[in-house]
Amino acid sequence: MPKLDGFRTIKRKEPPYRDVEERICDFEPVNGPLSESEVVEQARRCMDCGVPFCHMHGCPLGNRIPDYSELIANGQWKEALTLLESTNNFPEVTGRICPAPCETSCTLATDFEAVTCEQIELNIAERGWREGWVVPEIAPIKTGKRVAIVGSGPTGLAAAQQLARKGHEVIVFEKSDRIGGLLMYGIPNFKLEKEVIDRRLAQMKAEGVIFEKEVEIGTDLSAHYLLSKFDAVVIASGTPLARDISIPGRDLKGIHFALEYLTQQTKLVLGDTIAPEDYIDAKGKNVVVIGGGDTGSDCVGSVIRRGCASVTQIELLPKPPEMRQDDNPWPQWPRILRTSSSHKEGATRMWSVGSKEFIGKDGRVKKFSCVNLKWKGREFTEIPGSEFILDADLVLLSMGFVPYRESPLVKEFGLAVDERGSIAVDSKYRTSKPKIFAAGDAVIGASLVVRAINYGRECAESVDSFLSE
C-alpha cells in the first residue's frame, strides 16, 4: 500500500450531510459525495490486512476491498472498477444503501475508526459512470436457451444480468408498473435516486435482458406457460407478505403497511397522480410508526417531508446498547443503537413498547394505546400501570415480513416449502420441481441488499450449469 500507516495519520471522514432544515423540504439525497482527493486519502487508511475480515467475513459479495483501495490510492480507478464489478453487479446501489457490514468487520473497527469502504465503493462506481467505463457486456455467443425470472428486485436483476452475459435469453417478469422491486418502491429517493436504477437497467437492456412489467404469474401468465416456453425459471419474488398486528381497532381507516405508504411516495416523486381517495396524507397529522427497523426509519423521513405534525417510532424490543457487549465481539455484526439521518430530522423513538389498541373516531384512527414492557432474556411482560396513549392520526406498520405459505407462486408451481413457509431449495437453489430455481428473500426471508445480489449471482451460476448439461 502507498501508506501503510495511513490509518494512524489520516482520520476517517464521512460524506457531508445537507442541513436538516434544507433536506426535509425535498426528496433529494440527504448527503453529498466526498471529493476525489478525499476518497483517495480515505483509501490510504486501508492497512492491507493479512486477514481482510472486511471481504472474507463482512461482505456477502466478497468485494475485494483492500485490493480496490490500493488501486485508487495509486490512481488506477478504471482497474478498481473492473475489480469491483467482478463481484458486485450494482456497486452504485450498495454504495448508497448497504448497511456496510464490511466496515463493522474492518480491523480498524476495534480500536480505530473503520475504513470508509462504502464511500470508496460508491465513488469508484460513479467515476466509472462519469468516464463511460460502465458499458454493456454483450455475450459474444448466444446459447439459444431461455430463462424466465419472476421478480425484478436485486436478486432477480443480478441473476438476469449474469445469465444474459452467459449468452442466454432472459426475460424478467415484474407484476408492478416499474422495474426494481424494493429498490424502486421500498427505498425513498432521498436514500436512492431512481435515476440510478434506470441507468443500470438501460445497460441490462443493451445486454439483451427483456423486461415485462405489470405481468403477474398465475394471473396474467400461467406456470404451465413458463415451463413450456422457457428452459429454466428463477423465482426471485421477494417477501411480499408484511407482518400484521392483531389488536382491537385494526380495521380503522388510517392504518397502513409501510410499503403501501413508501410506494405511494415514490410514485408521487416520479410524477404519478394518486387519486384523492387513495392518497395517504401525513400533512398536519400525528404519525405513529410501529417497528424500529430501516423501513420504519424510511417512513419517518418520508412523513417529515410531507409535513406531519409529529412522528413517533416505537419498537417492541429493548433499546440497544451504545457500544458492543461482551457477548457480541468483533468482527460480528454489532448489535448496537443506530440512528439514521431520518431520526435526526425530528422523530421521537421509544423502545420496549407493546401495542394494546387503536382508538378511533368516525371510523378513523385517532389514538394508540400502548404499554411499557419488561424484558428478561427473550421473554417480556407488561409493566403494570404503565399504559399510555399516543395521538395517532396515521399509523404505519413496519414490523418486517413473514413467509408466504399461500403465495400464488408456490401454489401455481406446486413448490415445496420449508418449516418457516419459505420456498425450499437445495444448495444449488433448485426447488422441488424440475427447471425451477428460487433465490433471495423468497427463500431466506427479508435480508440485506448485498446478500440479495449475491444470491442472484450464485443462483445464476447454478442455472447456467443446469442449462449447460
C-alpha positions as CSV (number, residue, x, y, z in Angstrom):
1,M,0.0,0.0,0.0
2,P,1.2,3.6,-0.7
3,K,0.8,4.5,3.0
4,L,0.9,1.5,5.4
5,D,0.4,3.7,8.5
6,G,-2.4,5.8,6.9
7,F,-4.8,4.6,9.5
8,R,-2.7,6.4,12.1
9,T,-2.2,9.7,10.4
10,I,-5.5,10.0,8.4
11,K,-8.8,10.4,10.1
12,R,-12.0,8.7,8.9
13,K,-14.1,11.2,7.0
14,E,-17.9,10.8,6.4
15,P,-19.7,12.4,3.4
16,P,-21.2,15.8,4.1
17,Y,-24.9,15.8,5.0
18,R,-27.2,18.6,4.0
19,D,-28.7,20.7,6.8
20,V,-31.8,19.2,8.2
21,E,-33.9,22.4,7.6
22,E,-32.9,22.2,3.9
23,R,-33.2,18.5,3.2
24,I,-36.7,17.9,4.8
25,C,-38.1,20.2,2.1
26,D,-37.5,17.8,-0.7
27,F,-36.7,14.1,-1.6
28,E,-33.2,14.8,-2.9
29,P,-30.3,12.8,-1.5
30,V,-29.6,13.7,2.1
31,N,-25.8,13.7,1.7
32,G,-23.3,14.7,-0.9
33,P,-20.2,12.8,-2.1
34,L,-16.6,13.1,-0.8
35,S,-14.3,14.7,-3.3
36,E,-12.0,12.5,-5.4
37,S,-8.9,13.6,-3.4
38,E,-10.8,12.8,-0.1
39,V,-11.7,9.4,-1.4
40,V,-8.1,8.6,-2.3
41,E,-7.0,9.8,1.1
42,Q,-9.6,7.5,2.8
43,A,-8.4,4.6,0.7
44,R,-4.9,5.1,2.1
45,R,-6.2,4.3,5.5
46,C,-6.6,0.6,4.5
47,M,-3.9,-1.5,6.1
48,D,-4.0,-4.3,3.6
49,C,-4.5,-6.8,6.5
50,G,-3.1,-10.2,6.4
51,V,-6.6,-11.5,7.1
52,P,-9.0,-9.0,5.5
53,F,-12.2,-9.6,7.5
54,C,-13.9,-6.9,5.5
55,H,-14.4,-9.1,2.5
56,M,-13.9,-12.5,4.0
57,H,-16.3,-12.1,6.9
58,G,-18.2,-8.9,6.4
59,C,-19.2,-8.6,2.8
60,P,-21.5,-11.3,1.4
61,L,-20.4,-10.5,-2.1
62,G,-16.8,-10.9,-1.3
63,N,-15.8,-7.4,-2.6
64,R,-12.0,-7.2,-2.6
65,I,-11.9,-4.1,-0.6
66,P,-8.1,-3.9,0.2
67,D,-7.3,-4.5,-3.5
68,Y,-9.5,-1.8,-4.9
69,S,-8.5,0.6,-2.1
70,E,-4.9,0.1,-3.2
71,L,-5.7,0.6,-6.8
72,I,-7.4,4.0,-6.3
73,A,-4.7,5.1,-3.9
74,N,-2.4,4.6,-6.8
75,G,-4.7,6.4,-9.2
76,Q,-5.9,3.2,-11.0
77,W,-9.6,4.0,-11.0
78,K,-10.6,2.0,-14.1
79,E,-8.8,-1.1,-12.8
80,A,-10.5,-0.6,-9.5
81,L,-13.9,-0.6,-11.2
82,T,-13.1,-3.8,-13.1
83,L,-12.2,-5.5,-9.9
84,L,-15.3,-4.2,-8.1
85,E,-17.7,-5.2,-10.9
86,S,-16.2,-8.7,-10.8
87,T,-18.0,-9.3,-7.5
88,N,-20.8,-6.8,-7.5
89,N,-23.4,-6.1,-10.3
90,F,-24.7,-2.9,-8.7
91,P,-22.0,-1.1,-6.7
92,E,-23.7,2.3,-7.2
93,V,-26.7,0.8,-5.3
94,T,-24.8,-0.9,-2.5
95,G,-22.6,2.1,-2.1
96,R,-25.7,4.1,-1.2
97,I,-27.9,1.8,0.8
98,C,-25.9,-1.1,2.2
99,P,-25.5,-1.1,6.0
100,A,-21.9,-1.8,5.4
101,P,-21.1,-5.0,7.3
102,C,-17.7,-4.7,5.7
103,E,-17.0,-1.6,7.8
104,T,-18.1,-3.2,11.1
105,S,-15.7,-6.1,10.2
106,C,-12.8,-3.8,9.4
107,T,-9.8,-4.5,11.6
108,L,-9.7,-0.7,12.4
109,A,-13.2,-1.0,13.8
110,T,-11.7,-2.5,17.0
111,D,-9.6,0.5,18.2
112,F,-9.7,3.0,15.3
113,E,-12.5,4.1,13.1
114,A,-13.1,1.7,10.2
115,V,-12.1,2.4,6.6
116,T,-14.9,4.1,4.7
117,C,-15.4,1.1,2.4
118,E,-18.9,2.0,1.3
119,Q,-17.9,5.5,0.2
120,I,-14.8,4.2,-1.7
121,E,-17.1,1.7,-3.5
122,L,-19.7,4.3,-4.4
123,N,-17.0,6.7,-5.7
124,I,-15.4,4.0,-7.9
125,A,-18.8,3.2,-9.4
126,E,-19.8,6.8,-10.0
127,R,-16.4,7.6,-11.5
128,G,-17.0,4.7,-13.9
129,W,-20.3,6.0,-15.0
130,R,-19.0,9.5,-15.5
131,E,-16.0,8.3,-17.5
132,G,-18.1,6.0,-19.7
133,W,-16.3,2.9,-18.4
134,V,-19.6,1.2,-17.5
135,V,-20.7,-0.3,-20.8
136,P,-22.9,-3.2,-21.9
137,E,-21.1,-6.6,-21.7
138,I,-22.8,-8.4,-24.6
139,A,-22.3,-12.1,-24.8
140,P,-20.3,-13.0,-28.0
141,I,-22.2,-16.3,-28.4
142,K,-25.9,-17.0,-27.8
143,T,-26.8,-20.3,-26.3
144,G,-30.4,-20.5,-27.6
145,K,-31.6,-21.2,-24.0
146,R,-34.4,-19.1,-22.5
147,V,-34.7,-18.2,-18.8
148,A,-37.7,-16.6,-17.1
149,I,-37.1,-14.6,-14.0
150,V,-40.0,-13.8,-11.7
151,G,-39.3,-10.6,-9.8
152,S,-37.1,-7.6,-10.5
153,G,-35.6,-6.9,-7.1
154,P,-31.8,-7.1,-6.6
155,T,-31.8,-10.9,-6.6
156,G,-33.7,-11.1,-9.9
157,L,-31.8,-8.3,-11.5
158,A,-28.4,-9.8,-10.6
159,A,-29.4,-13.2,-11.8
160,A,-30.7,-11.7,-15.0
161,Q,-27.6,-9.8,-15.8
162,Q,-25.3,-12.8,-15.1
163,L,-27.3,-15.1,-17.2
164,A,-27.6,-12.7,-20.1
165,R,-23.8,-12.3,-20.1
166,K,-23.6,-16.1,-20.4
167,G,-25.5,-15.8,-23.7
168,H,-28.9,-17.0,-22.5
169,E,-32.1,-15.2,-23.5
170,V,-33.5,-13.7,-20.3
171,I,-37.0,-12.2,-19.7
172,V,-37.8,-10.6,-16.3
173,F,-41.4,-10.6,-15.3
174,E,-42.5,-7.9,-12.8
175,K,-46.1,-7.5,-11.5
176,S,-45.5,-3.8,-10.6
177,D,-45.6,-0.9,-13.1
178,R,-41.9,-0.3,-12.7
179,I,-38.8,-2.5,-12.6
180,G,-36.7,-2.6,-9.5
181,G,-38.7,-4.3,-6.7
182,L,-37.9,-2.9,-3.3
183,L,-35.1,-0.8,-4.8
184,M,-37.7,1.1,-6.7
185,Y,-40.7,1.2,-4.3
186,G,-39.2,0.2,-0.9
187,I,-36.5,2.8,-0.5
188,P,-37.2,6.6,-0.7
189,N,-35.5,8.8,-3.2
190,F,-33.6,10.7,-0.5
191,K,-31.6,7.4,0.0
192,L,-31.6,6.0,-3.5
193,E,-32.4,8.2,-6.5
194,K,-34.4,6.2,-9.1
195,E,-32.2,7.5,-11.9
196,V,-29.5,5.2,-10.5
197,I,-31.7,2.2,-11.1
198,D,-32.8,3.4,-14.6
199,R,-29.2,3.9,-15.6
200,R,-28.3,0.3,-14.8
201,L,-31.5,-1.1,-16.4
202,A,-30.5,0.6,-19.7
203,Q,-27.2,-1.3,-19.6
204,M,-29.0,-4.5,-19.0
205,K,-31.4,-3.9,-21.8
206,A,-28.5,-3.3,-24.1
207,E,-27.1,-6.7,-22.9
208,G,-30.2,-8.4,-24.1
209,V,-32.4,-8.6,-20.9
210,I,-36.1,-8.2,-21.7
211,F,-38.3,-6.6,-19.0
212,E,-42.1,-7.3,-18.9
213,K,-43.9,-5.0,-16.4
214,E,-47.4,-5.5,-15.0
215,V,-47.3,-9.2,-15.6
216,E,-48.3,-11.4,-12.6
217,I,-47.5,-15.1,-12.8
218,G,-50.6,-17.1,-12.0
219,T,-52.9,-14.3,-13.2
220,D,-51.6,-12.9,-16.5
221,L,-49.4,-15.9,-17.3
222,S,-49.6,-19.4,-16.0
223,A,-46.9,-21.6,-14.6
224,H,-47.6,-24.0,-17.5
225,Y,-46.8,-21.3,-20.0
226,L,-43.5,-20.5,-18.4
227,L,-42.5,-24.1,-18.1
228,S,-43.4,-24.8,-21.7
229,K,-41.7,-21.7,-23.2
230,F,-38.6,-21.5,-21.1
231,D,-35.7,-23.8,-20.3
232,A,-35.4,-22.6,-16.7
233,V,-37.4,-20.4,-14.3
234,V,-36.0,-18.4,-11.4
235,I,-38.3,-17.2,-8.7
236,A,-37.0,-14.1,-7.1
237,S,-40.2,-12.7,-5.9
238,G,-39.0,-11.4,-2.5
239,T,-41.1,-11.4,0.6
240,P,-44.5,-9.8,-0.3
241,L,-46.3,-10.5,2.9
242,A,-45.9,-7.8,5.6
243,R,-46.3,-8.8,9.2
244,D,-49.7,-7.5,10.5
245,I,-50.9,-6.7,14.0
246,S,-54.0,-8.1,15.6
247,I,-55.3,-5.8,18.3
248,P,-58.7,-4.0,18.7
249,G,-59.2,-1.2,16.2
250,R,-57.1,-2.7,13.4
251,D,-59.9,-2.2,11.0
252,L,-60.0,1.6,11.5
253,K,-59.1,3.8,8.5
254,G,-55.7,5.5,8.6
255,I,-53.7,2.3,9.4
256,H,-51.4,1.2,6.5
257,F,-48.5,-1.1,5.8
258,A,-45.2,0.8,5.4
259,L,-44.6,-0.3,1.8
260,E,-48.0,0.9,0.8
261,Y,-47.0,4.3,2.0
262,L,-43.5,4.3,0.7
263,T,-44.6,3.0,-2.7
264,Q,-47.1,5.9,-3.0
265,Q,-44.4,8.4,-2.0
266,T,-42.1,7.2,-4.7
267,K,-44.8,7.3,-7.3
268,L,-45.5,10.9,-6.4
269,V,-41.9,11.9,-6.6
270,L,-41.7,10.3,-10.1
271,G,-44.7,12.3,-11.2
272,D,-47.5,9.8,-10.9
273,T,-51.0,11.0,-10.0
274,I,-52.7,9.5,-6.9
275,A,-56.5,9.6,-6.7
276,P,-57.6,11.8,-3.8
277,E,-59.5,8.9,-2.2
278,D,-56.3,6.7,-2.2
279,Y,-53.9,9.4,-1.1
280,I,-52.3,8.7,2.3
281,D,-51.9,12.2,3.7
282,A,-49.4,12.8,6.5
283,K,-49.6,16.6,6.4
284,G,-50.5,18.1,9.8
285,K,-51.0,14.6,11.3
286,N,-49.6,12.9,14.3
287,V,-47.9,9.8,12.9
288,V,-47.0,6.6,14.7
289,V,-44.6,4.1,13.0
290,I,-44.7,0.7,14.6
291,G,-41.4,-1.1,14.0
292,G,-37.9,0.1,14.6
293,G,-36.0,-1.1,11.5
294,D,-34.8,0.6,8.4
295,T,-38.1,0.6,6.6
296,G,-39.7,2.3,9.6
297,S,-36.9,4.9,9.5
298,D,-37.7,5.5,5.8
299,C,-41.3,6.1,6.8
300,V,-40.1,8.6,9.4
301,G,-38.1,10.6,6.8
302,S,-41.0,10.5,4.3
303,V,-43.7,11.7,6.6
304,I,-41.5,14.5,7.9
305,R,-41.0,15.6,4.3
306,R,-44.8,15.6,3.8
307,G,-45.3,18.0,6.7
308,C,-46.5,15.8,9.6
309,A,-47.2,17.4,12.9
310,S,-45.2,14.8,14.8
311,V,-43.8,11.3,14.2
312,T,-43.2,8.6,16.9
313,Q,-41.4,5.4,16.1
314,I,-42.0,2.6,18.6
315,E,-40.2,-0.7,18.9
316,L,-41.2,-3.9,20.8
317,L,-37.6,-4.8,21.6
318,P,-35.5,-3.1,24.3
319,K,-33.2,-0.2,23.4
320,P,-29.9,-1.5,22.1
321,P,-26.7,-0.6,23.9
322,E,-24.5,2.3,22.6
323,M,-21.4,0.0,22.5
324,R,-20.7,-3.7,21.8
325,Q,-21.4,-6.0,24.7
326,D,-19.1,-8.9,25.7
327,D,-21.3,-11.5,24.0
328,N,-21.1,-9.5,20.7
329,P,-17.4,-9.3,19.9
330,W,-15.7,-8.0,16.8
331,P,-16.0,-9.0,13.9
332,Q,-19.6,-9.9,14.5
333,W,-22.3,-7.5,13.3
334,P,-22.6,-5.1,16.2
335,R,-26.0,-5.2,17.9
336,I,-25.9,-1.5,18.9
337,L,-28.1,1.5,18.7
338,R,-28.3,3.0,15.2
339,T,-29.6,6.5,14.4
340,S,-30.4,7.2,10.8
341,S,-30.5,10.6,9.1
342,S,-34.3,10.4,9.2
343,H,-34.2,10.0,13.0
344,K,-32.2,13.2,13.3
345,E,-34.8,15.1,11.4
346,G,-37.3,15.3,14.3
347,A,-38.6,11.8,15.3
348,T,-39.4,10.5,18.8
349,R,-38.2,7.0,19.4
350,M,-39.5,4.6,22.0
351,W,-38.4,1.1,22.9
352,S,-39.9,-1.8,24.9
353,V,-43.4,-0.7,23.9
354,G,-46.3,-3.1,23.4
355,S,-49.3,-2.4,21.3
356,K,-52.7,-2.6,23.0
357,E,-55.5,-0.9,20.9
358,F,-56.2,1.5,18.2
359,I,-58.8,4.0,19.2
360,G,-60.9,5.8,16.6
361,K,-63.5,8.4,15.9
362,D,-65.9,8.3,13.0
363,G,-64.2,5.2,11.7
364,R,-60.7,6.7,11.6
365,V,-57.8,6.1,14.0
366,K,-57.1,8.9,16.4
367,K,-55.3,7.4,19.4
368,F,-53.0,4.4,20.0
369,S,-52.9,2.7,23.4
370,C,-49.6,1.2,24.4
371,V,-47.9,-0.3,27.4
372,N,-44.3,-0.5,28.6
373,L,-42.6,-3.9,28.6
374,K,-40.0,-5.5,30.9
375,W,-37.6,-7.9,29.1
376,K,-35.9,-10.9,30.6
377,G,-33.8,-12.7,28.0
378,R,-36.1,-13.3,25.1
379,E,-39.3,-13.0,27.1
380,F,-41.2,-9.9,28.1
381,T,-44.0,-9.0,30.4
382,E,-46.2,-5.9,30.6
383,I,-45.3,-3.5,33.4
384,P,-48.5,-3.0,35.5
385,G,-49.8,0.5,35.4
386,S,-47.5,1.7,32.6
387,E,-50.2,2.0,30.0
388,F,-50.2,5.3,27.9
389,I,-51.8,6.7,24.9
390,L,-50.3,8.4,21.8
391,D,-52.0,10.7,19.4
392,A,-52.2,8.8,16.1
393,D,-54.0,10.2,13.1
394,L,-51.9,8.0,10.8
395,V,-50.3,4.6,11.7
396,L,-47.7,2.9,9.5
397,L,-47.0,-0.8,10.2
398,S,-43.3,-1.6,9.7
399,M,-42.8,-4.9,11.5
400,G,-41.0,-6.8,8.9
401,F,-42.2,-9.6,6.6
402,V,-43.3,-13.2,7.1
403,P,-43.0,-16.3,4.8
404,Y,-46.0,-16.5,2.5
405,R,-47.1,-20.2,2.6
406,E,-50.1,-19.4,0.5
407,S,-48.2,-17.5,-2.1
408,P,-49.8,-17.8,-5.6
409,L,-46.4,-18.6,-7.0
410,V,-45.9,-21.5,-4.6
411,K,-49.4,-22.8,-5.4
412,E,-49.1,-22.2,-9.1
413,F,-45.8,-24.1,-9.5
414,G,-46.7,-26.7,-6.8
415,L,-43.5,-25.9,-4.8
416,A,-42.5,-27.4,-1.5
417,V,-41.9,-25.0,1.4
418,D,-39.6,-25.3,4.4
419,E,-40.7,-25.3,8.1
420,R,-40.9,-21.5,8.0
421,G,-43.1,-21.4,4.9
422,S,-40.4,-20.1,2.5
423,I,-39.7,-21.8,-0.8
424,A,-37.5,-24.8,-0.1
425,V,-34.3,-25.1,-2.2
426,D,-31.2,-27.2,-2.2
427,S,-27.6,-26.0,-2.1
428,K,-27.9,-25.2,-5.9
429,Y,-31.1,-23.1,-5.5
430,R,-33.1,-25.9,-7.1
431,T,-36.7,-26.2,-5.9
432,S,-38.8,-29.3,-5.6
433,K,-39.8,-29.0,-9.2
434,P,-37.5,-29.6,-12.3
435,K,-36.3,-26.5,-14.1
436,I,-37.5,-24.2,-11.3
437,F,-34.9,-22.3,-9.2
438,A,-35.5,-19.8,-6.4
439,A,-33.3,-17.4,-4.5
440,G,-33.2,-14.3,-2.3
441,D,-35.9,-13.2,0.2
442,A,-38.4,-15.7,-1.2
443,V,-36.1,-18.4,0.2
444,I,-34.4,-16.9,3.2
445,G,-36.7,-14.1,4.3
446,A,-36.0,-10.4,4.3
447,S,-32.3,-9.7,4.2
448,L,-29.6,-7.2,3.1
449,V,-29.3,-5.9,-0.5
450,V,-25.7,-7.3,-0.7
451,R,-27.0,-10.8,0.2
452,A,-29.8,-10.4,-2.3
453,I,-27.3,-9.6,-5.1
454,N,-25.0,-12.5,-4.0
455,Y,-27.9,-15.0,-4.0
456,G,-28.9,-13.8,-7.5
457,R,-25.3,-14.3,-8.7
458,E,-25.0,-17.8,-7.2
459,C,-28.4,-18.9,-8.5
460,A,-27.4,-17.7,-12.0
461,E,-24.3,-19.8,-11.8
462,S,-26.4,-22.9,-10.9
463,V,-28.9,-22.1,-13.7
464,D,-26.1,-21.8,-16.2
465,S,-24.6,-25.1,-15.1
466,F,-28.1,-26.7,-15.5
467,L,-28.5,-25.3,-19.0
468,S,-25.1,-26.5,-20.0
469,E,-25.7,-30.1,-19.0
